[in-house]
Amino acid sequence: MSGAVTAVGRSPKHTFGKPTRDGIRLLTGLGVEGDAHLGVTVKHRSRVAVDPTQPNLRQVHLIHAELHDELAAAGFTVAAGELGENITTRGIDLLGLPTGTVLRLGAEAVIEVTGLRNPCPQINAFRSGLLKQVVGRDEAGNVVRKAGVMAVVLSGGDVRPGDPIGVELPAEPHRPLERV
């Protein structure tokens, strides 16, 4: 399984979206250089309020461009970075990856998928009704989160649009992604 990076973004402030860039730099054990979520401990404001010493399992946020396509088909125009992702991908079923999957981005960067992003109601302030498009329920009534995955940086490096993404699945048994 392989794919490609289609866009990258970062924001030094806690903003809903992240402006896209020509490239970003991932820093080992920290996240995206210059991004508000950079750090060893959690930076997401609601999680900091609960326990600021929690490890930061949300250093890098990835969304599959196929979600943007799906949203467009439902009448929602959403561009790369507008949902707060650092890396937009194409060609990889991010939501189907097991916990612990390693992604090799470009020549040097290596990240490990830690879990699913849990989108908050702020998403409806961005586009009314969008939350219902990215969080739903399957036939069995289980919550389905489609707003991307979170990861930690194992090895730093530069990441740019067009970079290839290699996928290395963890040893079995695989653990499905859960909300982080």
C-alpha positions in Angstrom: 0.0 0.0 0.0 1.3 3.4 -0.9 0.1 6.9 -1.6 1.2 10.5 -1.9 1.1 13.7 0.0 -1.2 16.2 -1.8 -0.8 19.2 0.6 0.8 20.2 3.9 0.0 22.9 6.4 0.7 24.4 9.8 -0.5 27.2 12.0 1.4 28.8 14.9 -1.9 29.6 16.6 -4.9 27.4 17.7 -7.0 28.2 14.6 -9.6 25.9 13.0 -7.8 25.6 9.7 -4.1 25.5 8.8 -2.8 27.5 5.9 -1.2 25.2 3.3 2.6 25.6 2.7 5.2 24.6 0.2 6.6 22.2 2.8 6.7 21.5 6.5 9.3 20.0 8.8 8.6 17.2 11.2 10.6 17.2 14.4 11.3 13.8 16.2 9.0 13.3 19.2 7.5 16.8 18.9 5.4 17.3 15.7 5.3 20.0 13.0 7.8 22.8 13.4 6.0 26.1 13.9 2.6 24.4 14.6 0.5 25.2 17.7 0.3 21.4 18.5 4.1 21.0 18.6 5.3 19.3 21.8 5.9 16.2 23.9 2.7 16.8 26.0 -0.8 17.4 24.7 -1.5 20.9 23.2 -5.2 20.5 22.2 -6.9 23.1 24.5 -9.7 20.9 25.8 -7.2 18.1 26.6 -4.8 20.5 28.3 -7.7 21.7 30.5 -8.2 18.1 31.7 -4.5 17.1 32.1 -1.7 19.1 30.6 0.8 16.3 31.4 -0.8 13.8 28.9 1.5 12.6 26.2 0.9 14.3 22.8 -0.5 11.5 20.6 -1.8 14.2 18.3 1.5 15.7 17.0 0.5 15.3 13.3 -3.0 15.3 11.8 -3.6 13.6 8.5 -6.7 13.7 6.3 -7.3 11.7 3.1 -8.1 13.9 0.1 -10.8 11.3 -0.7 -12.8 12.8 2.2 -12.7 16.2 0.5 -14.1 14.4 -2.6 -16.8 12.8 -0.6 -17.7 16.1 1.0 -17.8 17.9 -2.3 -20.3 15.2 -3.6 -22.5 16.1 -0.6 -22.3 19.8 -1.4 -19.5 20.9 0.9 -16.5 22.6 -0.6 -13.5 21.9 1.7 -9.9 22.6 0.6 -6.8 21.0 2.0 -5.9 22.4 5.5 -9.3 23.8 6.1 -10.2 21.0 8.6 -7.0 21.6 10.5 -4.9 18.8 9.0 -1.1 19.1 8.7 -0.9 16.5 5.9 -3.4 15.7 3.2 -2.9 12.3 1.5 -4.3 10.5 -1.5 -4.3 6.8 -2.2 -4.2 5.4 1.4 -7.2 4.3 3.4 -6.1 6.2 6.6 -9.2 5.3 8.5 -8.7 1.6 7.8 -5.1 1.5 9.1 -4.5 -0.3 12.4 -3.0 1.5 15.5 0.8 1.6 15.2 1.0 1.7 11.5 4.2 3.5 10.4 4.1 5.9 7.5 7.2 7.0 5.7 6.8 10.5 4.2 9.2 11.6 1.6 12.9 10.9 2.0 13.3 11.0 5.8 10.2 11.6 7.9 8.6 8.7 9.7 5.4 8.9 11.8 3.3 6.3 13.7 -0.5 6.4 13.6 -1.9 6.7 17.1 -5.7 7.0 16.5 -8.7 8.8 15.0 -9.4 12.5 15.2 -12.6 13.2 17.0 -14.0 16.4 15.4 -15.7 18.9 17.6 -18.8 21.0 17.1 -16.6 23.9 15.9 -16.7 22.2 12.5 -20.3 23.4 12.1 -19.2 27.0 12.6 -16.9 26.4 9.6 -19.7 24.9 7.5 -23.2 24.3 8.9 -24.1 20.6 8.8 -20.5 19.4 8.2 -20.2 17.6 11.5 -22.9 15.2 10.4 -20.8 14.4 7.3 -17.6 13.5 9.2 -19.2 11.8 12.2 -22.0 9.3 11.8 -23.1 5.8 12.7 -22.7 2.5 10.9 -25.5 -0.1 10.4 -24.8 -1.5 13.9 -25.1 1.9 15.5 -21.3 2.3 16.2 -19.8 5.8 15.9 -17.8 6.3 12.7 -15.3 9.1 12.6 -14.0 10.2 9.2 -12.1 13.4 10.0 -8.6 11.8 9.7 -6.0 10.2 11.9 -3.4 11.4 14.4 0.2 10.4 14.6 3.5 11.0 16.4 6.8 11.7 14.8 9.4 8.9 15.0 11.9 10.4 12.7 12.0 14.0 11.6 12.3 15.4 8.1 10.8 17.7 5.5 7.5 16.8 3.9 6.2 18.4 0.7 3.2 17.9 -1.7 4.1 15.2 -4.1 6.1 13.2 -1.6 5.5 9.5 -1.7 4.0 7.8 1.4 5.1 4.2 2.3 2.9 2.2 4.7 4.3 -0.4 7.1 1.6 -2.3 9.1 2.4 -3.4 12.6 2.7 -7.0 13.7 -0.6 -8.8 14.1 -3.0 -9.0 15.8 -3.9 -5.5 14.5 -5.7 -3.1 16.8 -8.3 -0.9 15.2 -8.0 2.8 15.5 -9.7 4.5 18.4 -10.3 8.2 19.2 -7.3 10.0 20.6 
